């Protein structure tokens, strides 16, 4: 069945040509679903037509509506409100549509389009466990992968792991100093938590050292010579901490020495690095499995940190980059309003942008993708603007397909998190908290009390993950948000469990019927307002997927699923299904319920959410 908007577009272009002698293209027309407070299914905005038709918008709308009635199949009526032409489709259109798709489990999904896209997400550090911010990152990346796949793309899921640098050496040094040979197994801890505890232990030891140093004569001399007018000792030393670490701290010197030994390939240092990283990776994998996500390839900064230097050297020869007298290499992006950017230090070492250039090139060689989506927090907005502009100037074939899926910080009701102080909310702890809330909520209602314990636990797990994932994804990625575990499991709110409950309601209906001939549905008439609204929302699902792809916005899917679930809950309460007024109404409503269930299941799957049969 041709999409109704395409039919309307064709009809409008034809009658505009006939009535006014003007040729229009589909992009010249603004057509969208009619707002609920007005009668109609689709609305054409008429105001732009006044440019070439010297009449009132209302008059143009009536002329178009009257002409369209004879042109567009399934068009039943129209009304005009100011500059808006509201078009009403016939019941037959909706019945034909429902009869065509209600049994299609993958309605809305497109066949393979031959295009390949790469999605990078998570990108953790190996000096600490995954936390709440990582969860939002992971879930956005996973959902984008599922949405792109549903739209026909071949999708590669990757992450780059920050497994080197001074932060990693801090954890390693702390283990050497305070670990006494402990392992995750000996302490009964996940590997990432175990290593993260040593990162916190280093910071604690450093703070103690810094505090003691501030009482020395050396510190007093530094304060007297460096303080600004009116600056207190507390203000000065708070700002001086990083300089102290690099210039005075014994712990800082040991950590830097360890980094130099690692870079030089010292066998003992590298062995410790490999051992501690392996503990972290084992811990990460447990969390990924609990979240239901996986990756096709891991890139490691220890392998990529030297990449990009050859590209910069070639770019110097072609004039893309330039070298200063001190030996450093830069690119001038001022004409793109991005300032000048360093790409090689004067000692010839890379900066982050350099290795990101090389990593993008490596990924293209690995997979031949046309698009790359980077799921990274909004603190890095400028970095990716610079990276993408450089890739365009380098003439990379995928440069126009680079996209930064930027997202805002996620906080808890108690406030922000700080990893060095050990106040970060671990992903595992948060998962456990949401499961606890889901268990309390579920067992209070006793709806699954008759199930075996293992099945009860599986239902609770699905509800908990739906609560977590939906709550984090339903907010537009660019917005900062507060995650409330208790609110996330509310069956009456805009939550994952609320949407799951609509699906479960359909399953409870379908369990009461056997194989049943539903062909009588075509005789059901007239459709009531709730039936038309519900089937109209189902019809929008393919377009919502395309919108989510176009905008790189999984929240569009989440909010669509919530609105569809809300409409079904209302429909379920207002209209009998199994005891409908006649056989045709019963068959139609069963078809409609099945279509809603398929769309809810598929829509939530695009968010990484499984649907339970009972809850």
N, C-alpha and C positions, 0 to 999 in steps of 0.2 A: 504494500500500500504506500503510495507516494505521501511524503510528509505533508500535512495539511498547510503548514506555513508556505511551503513551496507552491502548493495549489493556489493559495490566496495571493502570493506574490505574482504568479503568472496571470491570474485574473485581473488584479489591480493594474498591472502593466498594460494589459490588453485594453481595458476600458478607458484608462487614461489616454492611451493613443487614440481610441475611437472618439472620446468626448472632447479632448483638448488638443489633439495633435502633437502630444509631447511623448518622447521616448524616455523611459526610465529603466534603470538597472535595479536588480534586487537590493543592492546596497543603499539605494536611494529611499528605501521603504523601512519604516520602523514599525514592526509588528511584534506584539508580546501578549502573553496571557492576560485576559481581562481581570482587573482588580475585583476582589470578592464582593465589594459593595455595589457593583454594577451588573446588569444583565448582559450576558455574552460569554464567549469562550476565548476569542482573540480580538485584540484592539489594534486598529491602524491609526497612527498619528497623522492627522490631516493638515495641520498647520503649515508644513513646508510647501504644500501645494499652492498656497496663496501667492507664491512668487510668480507662478506662471498662469494662474487662474484668478482673475480679479473679481473674486466673490468672497462672501463670508465663509469661514471654515465650516459652519453648520450647513450651509447650502451645498458646499462641495461634498461634504460627508453624505448627505442625503442622495445626491446625484450618483456618487460612487456606489453606495449601498444598494440602491435600486438596480443599477446596472449589473452589479456583481451577482445578484440573486439568479440571474439567468446564465451566468458564466461559470461559477464555481460549484462543482459537485459537492453535495452534502451541506451547502449553505442554506440555512432554514429561515433566518431573519436577521434584522439589524436594528440598531438604534444609535442616535447621534447625541453626544453630550459635548457641547462646545466644539473643540477641535479634535474630538476622538470618535472614530467610527467603531462601535462595538459589534462584532459579528458573532452570530449564534449558529452553531452547527446542529445538524439534525441528530435525533436519537440514533438513526440508522448508522451514521458515521461511527459513533462510539460503540455500538453493538458489533459492527463489522470489525473494528479495531480489536475489541476485547476477544472476539471469537478467533481472531488470527494469532493473538499472542499469549493467551492465558496459560497455555501449556508449554510455552517456550521458556525453559529454565534460564537461558542466557539472553533474554530480551534486553536490548540496550547495548550489548557488547558488539564490537565491530570485528570483522575478520582481520587477519594480519595485513599490514599495509606496506611491509617491506622496509620500513625505516627502523633504525636502532638508536636508542637513547641510553645514556649512563646516568645513574643516580648515586651520588655520594652522600652518605649520612653517617651519623654517630661520631666518627673521628675522635676517639677518646685519647687520653694520656695514660701512660702505663705507670704513673706514680700514684694513682688513686682510683677508687671504684667508680662505676657509672652512677650518676645522680639524677635528680629530677629533671634538670635541664637536658641531660642526654636522652631521657625518655621522650620528651617532646620532640627532640631532633629525630630520634629513631622512628617514632610513630609517624611523623610527617613524611620522612623519607620512604618508609614502607608503604604508606598509603599512596604516595605519588607513584611509586613503582606499580602498585595494583591498578591505579586509575589509568596510567599510561598503557599498561598491558591490555586493559579492557578496551581502550581506544585503538588497539591494533598494533601498538609498537612492540618491538623486541627490546626488552629492558635488561640492562646489566646493573647489578647492585654491588657497590663497592664502598669501602671506607679506607681512609688513610689513618694509620695509628701513629700518634706522636710518641715514639719509643726511644727518643734520645734527648740530650740536652741537660741543662743544670738541674731541672726539677726532678728528673729521673735519678740523677746522681745523688740528690739529697736523700731519697728513699734508700738507695744503696748504701750510702755512708752511714745512715742511721741504723740500718740492719747490722753493718759491721761493728758499730760502736755499742749498740744496745740489744742486738738480737740474740746473742749467746747461742747461735746455731739453731734457733727456732725455725719451724716450717709451718705452713698452713695446716698440715696434718697434725703436727704436735700441739698446735693451739686450737684446733677444731674450728678454723675459720676458712671462709672462701678466700681464694688466693688474692683477689683484688682488694678485699677488705684488709687482709693481712699486710700487703704492701702499703696500702693507703695509711694504715696506722703508723707505719714508720715515717711516712711523709709528714704526718702531724707531729710525730715525736721529734723529728728534726727541727720543725718550726718552734716547738716548745723549747728545745735546747738552745736554739739560736736567740730566742727572746730572752732567755735567762742570761746568756752571754752578753747580749746587747745591753740589758739592764745593768749588769755589773760594770760594764765598760763605761757607761755614762757617769759613773762615780769616780773615774780616774782623772788624773791631771791631763792626760792626753785628750780626753773628751772635752775637758774644760777649755783647753787651748783651741780645739776645733770650734767649739761653740762661740768663744769670744771673737775669733777671727772670721767666722762665717755668718753670724746672726744678722738678721735684717733689723731695721729700726722697729723697736717695740715688740720684737718677737720673743715669746717666752721659751724657756728651755724645753717644755713639753712640745710646743709647736715645732721647734727646730729639730729635735731628735725624732719626731714622728716623720718629718719630711726627709731626714738624713739616713733613714734605715737602709735603703738600697746602696747608697754610697758606702756606708759602713760595711755592708756585706762584701762589697767588691774591693775595698781598700784596707780594712782593718781586721775583719773577722777571721779568727782561726778556723772556724767551721766553714766559712765561705771559701777560704783558701784550700782547705781539704777537698771540698766539693768541686772546685775548679780544677784542682790537680787530677781528681778522678776523671773528670770530663776529658782532660788532655790525654790521660792514659788510655781512655776508651778510644778516642780519635786516633791514637797512635797504634791501636790494635794490641794493647797489653793483654796477654792471654788470661791472667787471673781476673782482671777487670771485666773483660768481655765474658768470661765464664759466669761471673756473678750477675752481670747484666742479663745474660740469656736465662739464667735460672730464675731470677726475680720476674722477668717478663713472662716466662712460661707460667708462673703462678697466676699472674694477672690474666693472661689469656684464658686459662682454665676457668677463672671466676667469671670473666666476661661471657664465656660461652653458656654458662648456667643461666645468666640473666637473659641472654638472647633467646634461649630456648623457652624460658618462662614467659617472655613477651611474644613468642611465636614468630620471630623474625630470623632471617638468615642472610648471608652475603655470598656473592659469587667469587669475589676476589678481595684480598687484603693487600693494601699497599702500606709500606712501612717507611717512616721518615728516615730511618737509618739507611735505607736503600736509595731514597730520593733526594736527600739533602744536597747532593752534589750535582743533581740534574739541572739543566738550564744554562749552565755556564758556556757550553759550546754554542748554544743558540745566541747568547749575548755577544759572543765573539764574532759570529757571522753577522749579527745585526749591526755591530760596529762598522764592519766593512761596507754595509749597504746604507749607512747613515741613519738607521732607526735609533741607535743609541749613540752616545758621545762620552768621551773620557775627559775628566778634569786633570789638571796638572798634578794633583796628589795621587792619581792613578785610579780613583773611583770611577765607576761607570753609571751613567744616568740616562733617563729618557724624558724628554720634554713633552708633557701632555697638557700644557696650558691652553692650547687651542681647543681642547676638549673639556676645559674648565676642571682639570684634575691635577694641576700643579706639576712640578718636576719630581721624578721618583728615582731613588737609588736602586740599582739592580745588582751591582757588585761593589763591595767595600774596597777601600784603597789597598788592602792586603790581598785582594783577589777572592775573598770568601763570599759565599752567596748570602742573600737575605731571603725571607720567606717568599717574596714574589718571584724570585729567580727559580726556586725549586718548584713552585706551582706552575710556572711556564713549562718546565721540563716534564712535570708529572702529567699535565694535560697532553703533551705530545706523546708521552709513553702510552697513555690510555688509548689515544687514537690509534697508535700502532698495534696495541693489544686487541682492540675490539672494532675499530673502524666506525665508531659511532658518529652520528650527525648532530646530536645534541648532548650536552652535559649539564646536569642539574646539581648544583652544590647546595646542600641543606646545611646552612651555617648561621649562627646567631647574628643579630643585626649590628653587633659591635664591629663586624667585619664588612659592612656595606661599602666603605671607601676602598678597601683592599680589593674587592671583587670588581668594582668599577674600573680600577686601574688594570687589573689582570685582564679583563675582557677587552679593554681598549688596546692593550699591548698585543694580545693575540690577533686582533683585527689588523694591526699595523704589520704584524709578522706574516699576514696573509694565510693564516691557518684555515683549512677548508671547513672546519666546524665552528669557526669564530662567531658566526651569527647565531649559532645554536647554543651558546653558553648562557646559563641562567642561574642567578643566585636566589634560591628560595630562602629569603631572609625571615627570621622569626624573632619575636620578642621574648624577653625573660619571663620565666615562670617562677612564681613564688608560692609560698604557703601562707595561710592566714597569720602565721607567727612572724613572717618577714623574710628577708633575704638570707642567702646561704653563703658561707665562706669556707672553702675547702681547706685552707691552711690551718684554720682554727678548729677543724673537725666538726663544724656545724652544718655541713652539707647533709641533705636528706638522701641517703643511699637509695638507689633504684630498688634494691631488694627489700629494704625496710618499708619503702612506700608500697610495693606490691603486697607485702605481708599485711600492711595496715588496711589496704583496700579489700583484700580477701577477708579480713576479720569483720570489716563493716558489712560486706556482702553476706557473710555467714549469719551475722546477727539479724540482719534485715530479712533474710530468706527463712531462717528457722522460726522467727517470730510468727510468720504467716502459715507455717506448716503445710504449704502447698506441695512439697516434695517429700513429706514425711514417709510416704509409702514406698519410696524408691530404695533400692539397696544403698548401703553407705557409700560405696564407690561411685555410684551414679549421682548421689547427692553432692559429693565433693566435686564431680565434674561439672554439674550445673552451677555450683557456687563459683568455681574457677571461671567459667564462661561469663557469669554475671559480673564478677570482679574485674576481669579484663575489659569487658564492655564498658564498665563504669569508668575505668582509668582512661582507656583509649578515646572514648567518645568525648569525655570532658575536656581532654587536652586538644582534640582535633576540631571540635565544634567552633572554637574561637579562631577568627581569621589569623593566619600565621604572623602577620606583621604586628598584631596587638600583644601587648604584655598581658599577663593573666595571673590569677590566683587559683591554685588548685586546692579544693576542699574535699578530702576523702569522704566525709560524711555526706556532703551534698551530692557527690558523684553517684551514689547508689540509690538516690531517692526515686522511687517508682512513679512519683507524680510530677517530677521535674523534667527539664530538658536534658535527659540523661540517656546513656546507653541501655540500661535496664528497662526504661520506659519504652524504647523502641523494640527491644527484645520481647516485651510483654505483648505488643501488638502481633508479632509473628507467632508467639505461643498461642494467642487467642485463635488465630487462623487454624493452627494445628489441632487445637481442641475441637474445632468445628469439623475439620476433615476426618478426624478419627471416628466420628459418629456416622460417617457414610461409607459405603462400599463403592466398588466400581459403579459409576452412575452415568447414564447418558445425559449430557448437558446441552444437547442440541436445541432444546426448547427455549434456551436463553434468547435466541434471535426473535422470539415472539413477545418478549417482555416490553410492554409500553404502557404509559409513558415513563421515561426515566425520571426519578425524583431528583431534587437538587443535590442531595448528599451523594447519590450514585454518580451524577454527572461530575461533581467536584472530585470524587475519589478516582474515577477513571481518567479524568483530566490530569490529575497529578501523576498517575502511572504513566500516561502518555509522555510526560515531560522528562522521564528518566534518561533517555539517550542524550537529550540536549544538556542535561545537568552534567553528565559525564564529560561532554565536549567543553562545557564551561569550565569545569575543574581542570581539564587539560590546558585550555587556553590561558587561564589565570594562574595555573600552578597552585590551586587552592583546594585542598581536601575538605575544608570547612563547608564548601558548597554541597558536597555529598552528605556530610553529617546533618546539616540543617534541612536538606531535602528529606532525608530519612525520618527526621523528627516530625516534620510537617505531615508526611504521609502516614506515619504511625498515629499522629494526633487525629487525622481525618478518619482513619479506620476505627480507632477507639470510639469516636463519636458515632460513626456509622453502625458499629456493633451494638451500641446502646440504644440507638433510635429505630433500628429496623431489624425485624426478625429475618434470619437466614434460612435455617432448616424448617421453620414453620411459617414461611412466607405465604402471602395471600393466594398464590397459585403456583403451578409447576414452573411456568416461565420465569417468574420472579425468583423462585428458589434456585433454578439453574443459573440465571444471570448472576445472582449474588454469590453463588459458589464459584463461578468463573472469576468474578471480581475479587473474591477473597484469595483465590489461588494466585492471581496475577499480583496482588499486593504482597503476598508472602514471598514470591519469587524476587520481586524487586527489593523488598526489605532485606532478604537474605543476601542478595548480590550487592546491594548498596552498602550494607554493613561489612561485607567481606572486603570491599574496597578500602575500608578503614582498618582492616585486620581483625575484625570482630566476628566470632562464631555465634550462631544462634542456637539456643537450647530448644528442645521439643517441649519441655515443661519447665516451670519455674514457680 
